[in-house]
Amino acid sequence: MSDLSFEQAMQQLEKIVVQLEQGELPLEQALEQFEQAVKLSRLSQQKLQQAEQKVSQLLQQQGQETLAPFQSNAEDDA
């Protein structure tokens, strides 16, 4: 599973969410799908962290400022 790209992991995760939301899977299958979803979520988070670290390193090499956490404006969400 670790050889999946971020995009592939997200696509699989979305498919699993749709299946689980439909509520038509037998309990055991639903649990297996949920377990797979947790693994995909962790993998996606790791890939995002790796990308963030790489961007930070590139910015540091260029002598630029470090990354700041993203903050959305409440007005933009409305």
MOPAC internal coordinates of N, CA, C and O (Angstrom, degrees):
PM7 1SCF
backbone

  N    0.0000 0     0.00 0     0.00 0    0    0    0
  C    1.4483 1     0.00 0     0.00 0    1    0    0
  C    1.5165 1   111.22 1     0.00 0    2    1    0
  O    1.2310 1   119.52 1   150.51 1    3    2    1
  N    1.3289 1   118.53 1   -29.49 1    3    2    1
  C    1.4574 1   121.56 1  -176.24 1    5    3    2
  C    1.5309 1   112.45 1   -66.81 1    6    5    3
  O    1.2310 1   120.37 1   167.82 1    7    6    5
  N    1.3421 1   116.89 1   -12.18 1    7    6    5
  C    1.4596 1   119.13 1   179.06 1    9    7    6
  C    1.5290 1   112.06 1   -85.77 1   10    9    7
  O    1.2310 1   120.27 1   179.20 1   11   10    9
  N    1.3321 1   117.08 1    -0.80 1   11   10    9
  C    1.4608 1   120.48 1   176.94 1   13   11   10
  C    1.5206 1   110.37 1   -72.45 1   14   13   11
  O    1.2310 1   121.05 1   -33.73 1   15   14   13
  N    1.3045 1   115.60 1   146.27 1   15   14   13
  C    1.4633 1   119.57 1   172.99 1   17   15   14
  C    1.5327 1   107.62 1   -78.63 1   18   17   15
  O    1.2310 1   121.10 1   -12.94 1   19   18   17
  N    1.3150 1   115.50 1   167.06 1   19   18   17
  C    1.4628 1   120.65 1   177.34 1   21   19   18
  C    1.5250 1   109.95 1   -57.52 1   22   21   19
  O    1.2310 1   120.73 1   135.23 1   23   22   21
  N    1.3169 1   116.21 1   -44.77 1   23   22   21
  C    1.4570 1   121.10 1  -177.47 1   25   23   22
  C    1.5269 1   111.37 1   -64.23 1   26   25   23
  O    1.2310 1   120.36 1   138.58 1   27   26   25
  N    1.3362 1   116.91 1   -41.42 1   27   26   25
  C    1.4591 1   120.43 1   179.05 1   29   27   26
  C    1.5279 1   110.95 1   -65.18 1   30   29   27
  O    1.2310 1   120.64 1   138.21 1   31   30   29
  N    1.3154 1   116.39 1   -41.79 1   31   30   29
  C    1.4677 1   120.61 1   178.71 1   33   31   30
  C    1.5240 1   110.16 1   -62.38 1   34   33   31
  O    1.2310 1   120.36 1   138.02 1   35   34   33
  N    1.3248 1   116.92 1   -41.98 1   35   34   33
  C    1.4666 1   120.24 1  -179.78 1   37   35   34
  C    1.5303 1   111.18 1   -66.46 1   38   37   35
  O    1.2310 1   120.19 1   141.29 1   39   38   37
  N    1.3178 1   117.23 1   -38.71 1   39   38   37
  C    1.4645 1   120.33 1   178.34 1   41   39   38
  C    1.5232 1   110.71 1   -62.65 1   42   41   39
  O    1.2310 1   120.67 1   134.72 1   43   42   41
  N    1.3314 1   116.32 1   -45.28 1   43   42   41
  C    1.4608 1   120.07 1   178.72 1   45   43   42
  C    1.5235 1   110.80 1   -63.93 1   46   45   43
  O    1.2310 1   120.79 1   139.35 1   47   46   45
  N    1.3098 1   116.09 1   -40.65 1   47   46   45
  C    1.4592 1   120.84 1   179.22 1   49   47   46
  C    1.5316 1   110.44 1   -62.01 1   50   49   47
  O    1.2310 1   120.30 1   136.94 1   51   50   49
  N    1.3126 1   117.02 1   -43.06 1   51   50   49
  C    1.4686 1   120.95 1   178.70 1   53   51   50
  C    1.5265 1   111.44 1   -62.18 1   54   53   51
  O    1.2310 1   120.14 1   139.17 1   55   54   53
  N    1.3339 1   117.34 1   -40.83 1   55   54   53
  C    1.4668 1   120.91 1   178.54 1   57   55   54
  C    1.5294 1   110.61 1   -62.19 1   58   57   55
  O    1.2310 1   120.92 1   137.07 1   59   58   57
  N    1.3193 1   115.84 1   -42.93 1   59   58   57
  C    1.4592 1   120.19 1  -179.94 1   61   59   58
  C    1.5247 1   110.78 1   -63.84 1   62   61   59
  O    1.2310 1   120.63 1   137.52 1   63   62   61
  N    1.3171 1   116.41 1   -42.48 1   63   62   61
  C    1.4714 1   120.47 1   179.32 1   65   63   62
  C    1.5196 1   110.01 1   -59.88 1   66   65   63
  O    1.2310 1   119.96 1   136.08 1   67   66   65
  N    1.3174 1   117.69 1   -43.92 1   67   66   65
  C    1.4567 1   121.36 1   179.25 1   69   67   66
  C    1.5253 1   110.15 1   -60.74 1   70   69   67
  O    1.2310 1   120.29 1   134.22 1   71   70   69
  N    1.3296 1   117.05 1   -45.78 1   71   70   69
  C    1.4559 1   120.66 1   179.60 1   73   71   70
  C    1.5281 1   111.54 1   -61.33 1   74   73   71
  O    1.2310 1   120.53 1   136.01 1   75   74   73
  N    1.3192 1   116.59 1   -43.99 1   75   74   73
  C    1.4518 1   120.36 1  -179.32 1   77   75   74
  C    1.5310 1   111.20 1   -67.32 1   78   77   75
  O    1.2310 1   120.27 1   142.08 1   79   78   77
  N    1.3211 1   117.09 1   -37.92 1   79   78   77
  C    1.4644 1   120.37 1   179.90 1   81   79   78
  C    1.5256 1   112.18 1   -66.41 1   82   81   79
  O    1.2310 1   120.56 1   150.24 1   83   82   81
  N    1.3112 1   116.54 1   -29.76 1   83   82   81
  C    1.4671 1   119.87 1   178.98 1   85   83   82
  C    1.5252 1   111.33 1   -68.26 1   86   85   83
  O    1.2310 1   120.32 1   152.96 1   87   86   85
  N    1.3311 1   116.99 1   -27.04 1   87   86   85
  C    1.4562 1   121.21 1   176.28 1   89   87   86
  C    1.5121 1   115.38 1    69.57 1   90   89   87
  O    1.2310 1   120.14 1  -159.44 1   91   90   89
  N    1.3178 1   117.33 1    20.56 1   91   90   89
  C    1.4617 1   120.61 1  -177.11 1   93   91   90
  C    1.5286 1   113.23 1   -99.38 1   94   93   91
  O    1.2310 1   119.67 1   174.62 1   95   94   93
  N    1.3212 1   118.23 1    -5.38 1   95   94   93
  C    1.4652 1   120.98 1  -179.03 1   97   95   94
  C    1.5241 1   110.39 1   -79.70 1   98   97   95
  O    1.2310 1   120.65 1   -36.34 1   99   98   97
  N    1.3300 1   116.37 1   143.66 1   99   98   97
  C    1.4654 1   118.71 1   171.67 1  101   99   98
  C    1.5355 1   109.02 1   -61.45 1  102  101   99
  O    1.2310 1   120.65 1   -24.81 1  103  102  101
  N    1.3173 1   116.37 1   155.19 1  103  102  101
  C    1.4577 1   121.48 1  -173.96 1  105  103  102
  C    1.5268 1   112.25 1   -54.07 1  106  105  103
  O    1.2310 1   119.83 1   133.75 1  107  106  105
  N    1.3181 1   117.93 1   -46.25 1  107  106  105
  C    1.4620 1   120.04 1  -177.69 1  109  107  106
  C    1.5255 1   111.62 1   -63.20 1  110  109  107
  O    1.2310 1   120.43 1   139.00 1  111  110  109
  N    1.3161 1   116.77 1   -41.00 1  111  110  109
  C    1.4616 1   120.67 1   177.77 1  113  111  110
  C    1.5244 1   110.49 1   -66.53 1  114  113  111
  O    1.2310 1   120.70 1   140.54 1  115  114  113
  N    1.3179 1   116.26 1   -39.46 1  115  114  113
  C    1.4664 1   120.33 1   179.05 1  117  115  114
  C    1.5218 1   110.03 1   -62.60 1  118  117  115
  O    1.2310 1   119.95 1   139.08 1  119  118  117
  N    1.3231 1   117.70 1   -40.92 1  119  118  117
  C    1.4632 1   121.25 1   177.98 1  121  119  118
  C    1.5249 1   111.37 1   -64.64 1  122  121  119
  O    1.2310 1   120.32 1   139.28 1  123  122  121
  N    1.3254 1   116.98 1   -40.72 1  123  122  121
  C    1.4659 1   120.74 1   177.60 1  125  123  122
  C    1.5238 1   110.54 1   -63.70 1  126  125  123
  O    1.2310 1   120.69 1   137.62 1  127  126  125
  N    1.3194 1   116.29 1   -42.38 1  127  126  125
  C    1.4599 1   120.53 1   178.84 1  129  127  126
  C    1.5288 1   110.65 1   -65.28 1  130  129  127
  O    1.2310 1   120.65 1   139.81 1  131  130  129
  N    1.3319 1   116.36 1   -40.19 1  131  130  129
  C    1.4614 1   120.13 1   178.15 1  133  131  130
  C    1.5275 1   110.32 1   -62.52 1  134  133  131
  O    1.2310 1   120.50 1   137.05 1  135  134  133
  N    1.3291 1   116.64 1   -42.95 1  135  134  133
  C    1.4656 1   120.81 1   178.31 1  137  135  134
  C    1.5289 1   110.33 1   -61.39 1  138  137  135
  O    1.2310 1   120.52 1   137.39 1  139  138  137
  N    1.3134 1   116.61 1   -42.61 1  139  138  137
  C    1.4685 1   121.00 1   177.57 1  141  139  138
  C    1.5244 1   110.34 1   -62.60 1  142  141  139
  O    1.2310 1   120.40 1   139.65 1  143  142  141
  N    1.3273 1   116.84 1   -40.35 1  143  142  141
  C    1.4581 1   121.55 1   179.68 1  145  143  142
  C    1.5222 1   110.95 1   -63.08 1  146  145  143
  O    1.2310 1   120.20 1   139.71 1  147  146  145
  N    1.3206 1   117.22 1   -40.29 1  147  146  145
  C    1.4678 1   120.62 1   178.48 1  149  147  146
  C    1.5252 1   109.91 1   -63.20 1  150  149  147
  O    1.2310 1   120.25 1   136.83 1  151  150  149
  N    1.3168 1   117.12 1   -43.17 1  151  150  149
  C    1.4646 1   120.99 1   178.55 1  153  151  150
  C    1.5249 1   111.00 1   -62.52 1  154  153  151
  O    1.2310 1   120.60 1   136.40 1  155  154  153
  N    1.3261 1   116.46 1   -43.60 1  155  154  153
  C    1.4635 1   120.53 1   179.51 1  157  155  154
  C    1.5241 1   110.76 1   -65.26 1  158  157  155
  O    1.2310 1   120.56 1   141.78 1  159  158  157
  N    1.3029 1   116.54 1   -38.22 1  159  158  157
  C    1.4659 1   120.80 1   178.59 1  161  159  158
  C    1.5263 1   110.23 1   -63.52 1  162  161  159
  O    1.2310 1   120.29 1   134.89 1  163  162  161
  N    1.3151 1   117.06 1   -45.11 1  163  162  161
  C    1.4722 1   120.91 1   178.58 1  165  163  162
  C    1.5221 1   110.86 1   -63.19 1  166  165  163
  O    1.2310 1   120.47 1   137.94 1  167  166  165
  N    1.3142 1   116.70 1   -42.06 1  167  166  165
  C    1.4633 1   120.92 1   178.88 1  169  167  166
  C    1.5243 1   110.65 1   -61.84 1  170  169  167
  O    1.2310 1   120.76 1   135.58 1  171  170  169
  N    1.3265 1   116.16 1   -44.42 1  171  170  169
  C    1.4615 1   120.56 1   179.26 1  173  171  170
  C    1.5185 1   110.99 1   -62.23 1  174  173  171
  O    1.2310 1   120.46 1   138.32 1  175  174  173
  N    1.3208 1   116.72 1   -41.68 1  175  174  173
  C    1.4638 1   121.05 1   179.03 1  177  175  174
  C    1.5315 1   110.29 1   -62.89 1  178  177  175
  O    1.2310 1   120.23 1   138.07 1  179  178  177
  N    1.3247 1   117.17 1   -41.93 1  179  178  177
  C    1.4660 1   121.03 1   178.31 1  181  179  178
  C    1.5249 1   110.81 1   -61.95 1  182  181  179
  O    1.2310 1   120.91 1   136.35 1  183  182  181
  N    1.3291 1   115.86 1   -43.65 1  183  182  181
  C    1.4682 1   119.54 1  -179.41 1  185  183  182
  C    1.5255 1   110.81 1   -64.10 1  186  185  183
  O    1.2310 1   120.07 1   140.73 1  187  186  185
  N    1.3338 1   117.47 1   -39.27 1  187  186  185
  C    1.4580 1   120.75 1   177.30 1  189  187  186
  C    1.5287 1   110.98 1   -64.90 1  190  189  187
  O    1.2310 1   120.13 1   138.92 1  191  190  189
  N    1.3215 1   117.35 1   -41.08 1  191  190  189
  C    1.4609 1   120.73 1   178.65 1  193  191  190
  C    1.5215 1   111.00 1   -64.53 1  194  193  191
  O    1.2310 1   120.45 1   140.04 1  195  194  193
  N    1.3234 1   116.74 1   -39.96 1  195  194  193
  C    1.4617 1   120.30 1   178.15 1  197  195  194
  C    1.5268 1   110.65 1   -63.48 1  198  197  195
  O    1.2310 1   120.68 1   138.05 1  199  198  197
  N    1.3243 1   116.31 1   -41.95 1  199  198  197
  C    1.4599 1   120.13 1   179.02 1  201  199  198
  C    1.5242 1   110.47 1   -64.35 1  202  201  199
  O    1.2310 1   120.32 1   138.74 1  203  202  201
  N    1.3243 1   117.00 1   -41.26 1  203  202  201
  C    1.4631 1   120.73 1   178.92 1  205  203  202
  C    1.5247 1   110.95 1   -63.50 1  206  205  203
  O    1.2310 1   120.29 1   138.49 1  207  206  205
  N    1.3270 1   117.06 1   -41.51 1  207  206  205
  C    1.4653 1   120.73 1   178.14 1  209  207  206
  C    1.5249 1   110.84 1   -62.91 1  210  209  207
  O    1.2310 1   120.82 1   138.70 1  211  210  209
  N    1.3181 1   116.03 1   -41.30 1  211  210  209
  C    1.4638 1   119.68 1  -179.48 1  213  211  210
  C    1.5262 1   110.70 1   -64.55 1  214  213  211
  O    1.2310 1   120.57 1   136.97 1  215  214  213
  N    1.3321 1   116.51 1   -43.03 1  215  214  213
  C    1.4626 1   120.25 1   178.41 1  217  215  214
  C    1.5243 1   109.84 1   -62.75 1  218  217  215
  O    1.2310 1   120.04 1   137.32 1  219  218  217
  N    1.3298 1   117.53 1   -42.68 1  219  218  217
  C    1.4656 1   121.12 1   178.65 1  221  219  218
  C    1.5218 1   111.00 1   -60.21 1  222  221  219
  O    1.2310 1   120.62 1   136.28 1  223  222  221
  N    1.3268 1   116.43 1   -43.72 1  223  222  221
  C    1.4641 1   120.45 1   179.58 1  225  223  222
  C    1.5221 1   110.83 1   -63.10 1  226  225  223
  O    1.2310 1   120.75 1   137.11 1  227  226  225
  N    1.3256 1   116.17 1   -42.89 1  227  226  225
  C    1.4631 1   119.48 1   179.81 1  229  227  226
  C    1.5257 1   111.16 1   -64.08 1  230  229  227
  O    1.2310 1   120.50 1   139.63 1  231  230  229
  N    1.3198 1   116.66 1   -40.37 1  231  230  229
  C    1.4596 1   119.80 1   178.00 1  233  231  230
  C    1.5234 1   111.17 1   -65.32 1  234  233  231
  O    1.2310 1   120.18 1   140.04 1  235  234  233
  N    1.3202 1   117.27 1   -39.96 1  235  234  233
  C    1.4624 1   120.91 1   179.21 1  237  235  234
  C    1.5228 1   110.54 1   -65.59 1  238  237  235
  O    1.2310 1   120.16 1   141.24 1  239  238  237
  N    1.3169 1   117.30 1   -38.76 1  239  238  237
  C    1.4563 1   120.83 1   178.74 1  241  239  238
  C    1.5231 1   111.13 1   -64.09 1  242  241  239
  O    1.2310 1   120.65 1   149.28 1  243  242  241
  N    1.3081 1   116.36 1   -30.72 1  243  242  241
  C    1.4600 1   121.17 1  -179.76 1  245  243  242
  C    1.5248 1   111.86 1   -89.15 1  246  245  243
  O    1.2310 1   120.42 1   179.55 1  247  246  245
  N    1.3306 1   116.80 1    -0.45 1  247  246  245
  C    1.4576 1   120.76 1   179.29 1  249  247  246
  C    1.5109 1   113.28 1    72.68 1  250  249  247
  O    1.2310 1   120.77 1  -158.93 1  251  250  249
  N    1.3131 1   116.13 1    21.07 1  251  250  249
  C    1.4601 1   119.81 1   179.97 1  253  251  250
  C    1.5183 1   110.22 1   -92.79 1  254  253  251
  O    1.2310 1   121.30 1    -7.91 1  255  254  253
  N    1.3028 1   115.13 1   172.09 1  255  254  253
  C    1.4542 1   120.62 1  -179.18 1  257  255  254
  C    1.5211 1   110.73 1   -65.88 1  258  257  255
  O    1.2310 1   121.46 1   -18.41 1  259  258  257
  N    1.3158 1   114.80 1   161.59 1  259  258  257
  C    1.4578 1   120.61 1   178.41 1  261  259  258
  C    1.5175 1   109.99 1   -80.74 1  262  261  259
  O    1.2310 1   121.12 1   -11.41 1  263  262  261
  N    1.3160 1   115.47 1   168.59 1  263  262  261
  C    1.4528 1   121.31 1   179.09 1  265  263  262
  C    1.5172 1   110.64 1   -71.72 1  266  265  263
  O    1.2310 1   120.64 1   -35.35 1  267  266  265
  N    1.3016 1   116.37 1   144.65 1  267  266  265
  C    1.4646 1   122.32 1   175.05 1  269  267  266
  C    1.5236 1   107.44 1  -114.19 1  270  269  267
  O    1.2310 1   120.12 1   -32.14 1  271  270  269
  N    1.3175 1   117.38 1   147.86 1  271  270  269
  C    1.4715 1   119.29 1   178.51 1  273  271  270
  C    1.5219 1   110.81 1   -60.56 1  274  273  271
  O    1.2310 1   121.04 1   -35.37 1  275  274  273
  N    1.3189 1   115.62 1   144.63 1  275  274  273
  C    1.4487 1   121.27 1   179.32 1  277  275  274
  C    1.5161 1   109.72 1   -74.79 1  278  277  275
  O    1.2310 1   120.77 1   -47.64 1  279  278  277
  N    1.3117 1   116.14 1   132.36 1  279  278  277
  C    1.4613 1   121.23 1   176.37 1  281  279  278
  C    1.5119 1   107.81 1  -128.02 1  282  281  279
  O    1.2310 1   121.30 1   -61.23 1  283  282  281
  N    1.3292 1   115.13 1   118.77 1  283  282  281
  C    1.4639 1   118.13 1   178.82 1  285  283  282
  C    1.5086 1   109.21 1   -88.75 1  286  285  283
  O    1.2310 1   121.10 1   -29.25 1  287  286  285
  N    1.2977 1   115.49 1   150.75 1  287  286  285
  C    1.4542 1   120.91 1   176.65 1  289  287  286
  C    1.5185 1   109.08 1   -82.69 1  290  289  287
  O    1.2310 1   120.03 1   -43.16 1  291  290  289
  N    1.3038 1   117.54 1   136.84 1  291  290  289
  C    1.4570 1   121.38 1   178.67 1  293  291  290
  C    1.5218 1   110.44 1   -60.42 1  294  293  291
  O    1.2310 1   120.07 1   148.90 1  295  294  293
  N    1.3235 1   117.48 1   -31.10 1  295  294  293
  C    1.4635 1   121.55 1   179.64 1  297  295  294
  C    1.5165 1   111.03 1   -66.98 1  298  297  295
  O    1.2310 1   119.96 1   146.58 1  299  298  297
  N    1.3489 1   117.68 1   -33.42 1  299  298  297
  C    1.4496 1   121.12 1  -179.51 1  301  299  298
  C    1.5168 1   111.29 1   -68.72 1  302  301  299
  O    1.2310 1   120.23 1   149.55 1  303  302  301
  N    1.3296 1   117.16 1   -30.45 1  303  302  301
  C    1.4541 1   121.83 1  -177.53 1  305  303  302
  C    1.5229 1   111.96 1   -78.55 1  306  305  303
  O    1.2310 1   120.15 1   161.70 1  307  306  305
  N    1.3005 1   117.32 1   -18.30 1  307  306  305
  C    1.4733 1   120.74 1  -175.89 1  309  307  306
  C    1.5064 1   112.28 1   -77.89 1  310  309  307
  O    1.2310 1   120.10 1   180.00 1  311  310  309

